[in-house]
Amino acid sequence: MLKGVPGIKQGSRLFYLKLKRFLLENGYKQLPADPCVYFRLNKAGLTLIAIWVDDVLAMVPNVSEWALFVACVRTVFALSDKGAVSLFLGIDFKQSEDYSVVSLCQHKSTTDLLQRAGMEVCNPAPTPCVAGFIWSKADCPEVPRPDHPDMPNFRGNVALAIFISVWTRADILYVVNKLCKFMANPGDAHIGAFKRLCRYLAGTRNRGLVYRAGDVHPGQLSVGLHGFTDSSHMDCVDTSRSTIAFYFFLNDALVSWYSKLHTFVTTCTNHSEYAALFAGAKEAFFLLEWLKPLAQFLGLKLAPVPIFNDNHGASALALDPVGRFKNKHVRMAHHYTQELVAEGIIDPTTIESLVNTADVGTKALGPTIFPAHADKLAKEVQ
């Protein structure tokens, strides 16, 4: 620890190693899938510890256990006890009196973004992006315009939007993902799209993640861990690549989300949807590994995980591992999905496009369809 002078690269690593050794010596176990989460189960109940460098978030069964934890840690570390969490890593936490409801919201960060963009007072928009909007380099100016009035803060504003989207606002992930590709040299269309996003955030700044104790029903597989995957085939007009996305829920609680332009060109809708299903299958396996040590205590039956998509061909290819001429070009790594199906870990299921929540992460939806999906991803925080 004497080597861990604040500011040097290995300082946080040295601190973590010492804290890890301390927790293991005091009966905590490290979550195999997450090296920064520790848990301990005793007669009082389950205690969870989440570590972010030198910030610690604890979930304890009662106040007595918290007092014991604080006293134990203070024998080695200088710990500042902030009591019940209200602000953590820039995220506002709210808890009901009986702790049955926990809400996460980034109202302050959203307000800061609107102020920096000069749009704190504006007319709210019903969606973060105009339906059918095409993102293209053709709208970028041939020569960068650093003197443009919106350019000085554009990169920083998009970066702040990224921070908001990856922590609590999965409903804006698609737009932020697209804006990132034009941070260096945005055109008027892209700046207009960013302002549209700000208008949407202005009307929804109190939205975030809401977790209720009733969201987890022990032993009910049909409403347990499940996911949605989707792909927008060749939606990038510059590269002909597809945007893929997935969203995973533990009953009604959103726990994981992802939207990204795929790394290679897919040849048809079936191919791109199968690639999206592959990404969702990997995430489902990770979530199972993450929850496995806690599942027994919570009474959760997690596998097989239903993964809903809106393409019959993708589901058929995962469920029926038969080589066909039209699928010979599919990359072998994507057949990992078939292996997880055979092991009973995932269960690909086809649903209608209108009820596929992952559509939010792959395309700009209109005001009639978007709210139904967005309400599941970002709920109003009271």
N, C-alpha and C positions, 0 to 999 in steps of 0.2 A: 504493500500500500504506500510505502514511502516513495516508491518510484512513480506512483500514479499522480503526478503533479497535474492539476487542472490545465487543460490546454494541449497536452501531448496526446499523440494518436492512441497510445496504448492505455491511457488513463482509465477510460470507461471499461475497457476489457479487464483490467486488473481489479477494478471495483466489483464488476460482475462476478469474477471468479471467487472473490472473498465472500460476497453475499451468497453465492450459490453454496459454497462450502458450509457457511453458517446455517442456511436453511436445511440442508441435508442432515447436518448434525443434530438439528432440533426436530427431526421426525417428519419433515416435509418430503414429498416425492415430486420429482420433476416430470411434467407432462411429456411423454415421448415425442409427440408431434409438435411441441412448442417449448423451446428451451427457456422461455421467459415466463412460464406459468408453472406454479407449484401448488400442490394441494395436500391437505392432511385430513384424515377422517378419524374422529374419536367419538367418545360417548356424547359429547356436546353437539356434534354434527360435522358438517363439511366446511372446511376453511380453504378458500382459494386466494392465491397471491399472484398478482400480475405485475411484472417489473418492466419499466421503460427507463433505461439508464439509471438515474437516481430517483425517479418517481415511482412510488409503489401504490398500487390499488389493491385493497383487500376486501373480500366478501367473507363475512363471519356469521356464525349462527346466532350469536347474541353479544351483548355489550361486554360481558365478562371475558369472553374469548378474545375480543379486541384489546381489552386492557392487558391481558396476559401477553398477547403478541407484541404490543408496544413496549411493555416492560422488558420482554426478552430481547428485542432488537436493540433497545437502548443500552444494554450491557456491552455492546460492541460498537454500535453506530450512533451518530448524533441524528436522532429522528425527530422531525417536526410533525406533530400530530395535528392534522387539519380537521379531524372529526369526520362527520358524514360528508361524502364527496359532493361537491357542487360545481367544481371546475377541474378538468383534467385534460392536459394537452390541448387546450383551447376549445374543449367541448363542454358545453353546459349540461350538467346532470341534474335531473329532478326526480325525487322519489316520493311516493305517497306515504302517508303517515304509517300505514301498516307494512310498507316496503313491498307491496304486492305489484306495484307498477314502477318501472324505471324508464325514464325518457332521456334521450341524448339529442341535443340540438346545438347547432352552430349559428345561433342568432347573431352573436357579436361578429363573427367572421363574415357572415353574409352582409351585415350592415357595413362593415369595413370595406368589403368589395364594392358595394354600391356607392359608398362615399368616394373611394379612389377612382371609380369610373365616372363620377359626376352624375349618377343616376339614382341618388337616394330618394328623390321625388320624381316619380314617373308613373305612367299608366301601366298597371299590371297586365301581363299577357297570360292567356290560358295554357300555353304550352311553351317549353323552352326553345323550340325551333319550329319554323314554318314547315308544314307538311309538304313533303316532296322536294325539300331544299337539296340542291346538288353541290357537294363540296368539290371544288376543282382548283388546280393550280392556274387554270386559264383566267381566273379572276384575280390572280396576283399581279401587281404591277411589274413591268419589265425591270425597272430600276427601283430599289428600296427607297421608301420615303420617310427617313428619320425625322423630318420636320413636320410630319402630319400630326395634327393636334391630338389624335388618339394613340399615337405610337409610343411616346415615352413610357407609359405605364402598361402597355398592352401585355407584354410578356409577364410582368409581375402580377397583373390581374388574372390572367389565365392560370398562372401557377397557384394563386389563391383559390381559384375555382376548382383546380385539381384537388387541393387539400380538402375542400368542402365535399366534393363528390366521392372521394374514396373513404371518408369517415362516416358520414351520416346521410348523404343525399344521392342515393343510387338512381333516382329519377332523372338526374341531369348528366349521368355518366356518358351517354352517347354523344351529346353535344360537346362536352369538355374534351372527350377523346378526339373528336374531329378538329376542334379549335387548336389542339396541340400541334397539329401538322402544319399550321400556318402561322405559328408564333413569330418566325423570323421575318416573314415578308407578307403580311396579310393584305388582302385587297379590301375594297369598300364593302363587298358582299360579306366577307368574313368579319369585319368590324361590325357590320349591321347584325350578323348572327350573334355576336357576343353581346350586343346591346339588347337583342331579343331575349337572350338568356338572363340578363340582368333584370329585365322587366318581369320575367317569370319568377325570379328569386324575390323580387320586391313584393310580390303578392303571396309568397309562400315561405317567408323567412322564418316562420315559427314551426316549420315542419322538420321532422327528424325521425329517429328510430324510437319506437315505443315497445317495450317488452313487459308483458303481463304474466303473472304467475299462472294464470289460467291458459296461457298459450301452450303450455307443455302438459300433455295428457299422458301419464304413464301407461305404457303398454299398447297405446293405440297407434298401430302402424300406419293406418290409412291417412292419418293427418300428422305423421311424424316428420322426419327429415325427408325432404323432397326438393327437386329442382326443376328448372325450366331452361331449355337451351333453344337458340335460334340463330339463323344466319341470313344475311341479306346478300344474295349472290351477286358478285361482281359490281357492288355498289360504288366502288372507287373508280371513277372514270379515267383517272390518270394511270393506274397500275392494273386495273381489271381484277383486283383482289376483293375478297368478301369480308364483311364485318361479322364477327361471331360474338356471341354473348351468352352468359348464363347467370341465373339468380337462384340461390338456395335458401330455403326456409326451414325452420324447425317449428312445425305447425304454422302459426300465423306470424312468427318472428323471423324477419330477414336476418340471415347470418353471413352471407357471402354473395358478392356480385363482381361481374367482370365484363368488359366490352373492349374489343381490340380489332384492328385491321389484321387479317390473317397474314401469315408470313410467306405464303406462296399462292399462286393462282389455282383456283379449283375449276374443274371443267364443266360442272353442271350443278344444278340446285341440290341434287342428292349428295354430291360430293361435298359441297360446302356445309350442308346440314350435318353430314356424318362427321366432318371436322369439328363442328360446334359440339356435337354429342361427345366426341372424344375429349374435348376440353372439360365438359361437364362431368364426364366419368372420372377424370383425374381428380377434380375437386371433390366429388362425392367420396372417393376413397380417402382423400386427406381428411375430410370432415369426420368420417367414421373413425379414423385413427386418432383424431384429436379428441373425440367424445368417448372413445372406448373406455378409458379409465374411470369416467364419471357416469357412464350409462347404467352400470349396475346399481349404483347408489340412487340415481334418479328414477330408476325403474323404466328406462327407455329401451324399446326394442327397435333398433335402428336399421338393420339390413333385412331385405334388399331395399335400396333407395330408389323410389320411382323418379325417373327423369323424363319429363314431359317435353315433347317436341311436336312440330306440326308437319312432319314429313314422313310418310309411310315408308319410303325407300330407305331412309336412314335407320329407322327402327328395325326394318326387315333385315338389313345388312348386319346389324348388331345381334339380332336374335337367331339368324340363320347363317352361320359361318361357312357358306359354300362359295367356292371360287367361280366367278362368272366373267365372261369376256368384257362386259361393260364396266366391271369393277377392277380390272387387272392393274389399272394405273393408281389405285388408292394406296397411299403410303402404308407400309407395314406397321408403323408405330400406331396408326389409328385403329388397327385391329385389336389393340389393347382393350378396347371397349368390349369386344367379344369375349375376352378372357374374364373380365369382371362380371359379365352376364352369366358365363358358365359357372363361376364360383358363387353365384347368388348374391353378389354385392350390389348390383344395380339392376333396375328393371325399366328399360326404355319403353315408353308408352306414347302413342300418337294421340294428339288432341287437335281441336280446331284452332286455326290461327287467331281467331277473335279472343280466345281465352288464354293465349300463350303470353304470359307476362314478360318473357324475354324479348318480345318484339320491341319493347321500350329501349333496349340496348343496341338494336341493330338498324333502326330507321326512325325518321321524324314522323311521328303520328299526329293525326288531326285532333281537334278539340273534342270530338265525340268519342274517340277510342282511348286517347291518352289518359284522361283522369281515372278511368276504371283500373288501369294498371298502376298508375303513379300512386294512388291511394294505398296500395299494398306495400309500396316501397318506401314512401315517406309520409308518415302520419302526422296529424296536427298534434303538437305538444301543448298541453294545457298549462 
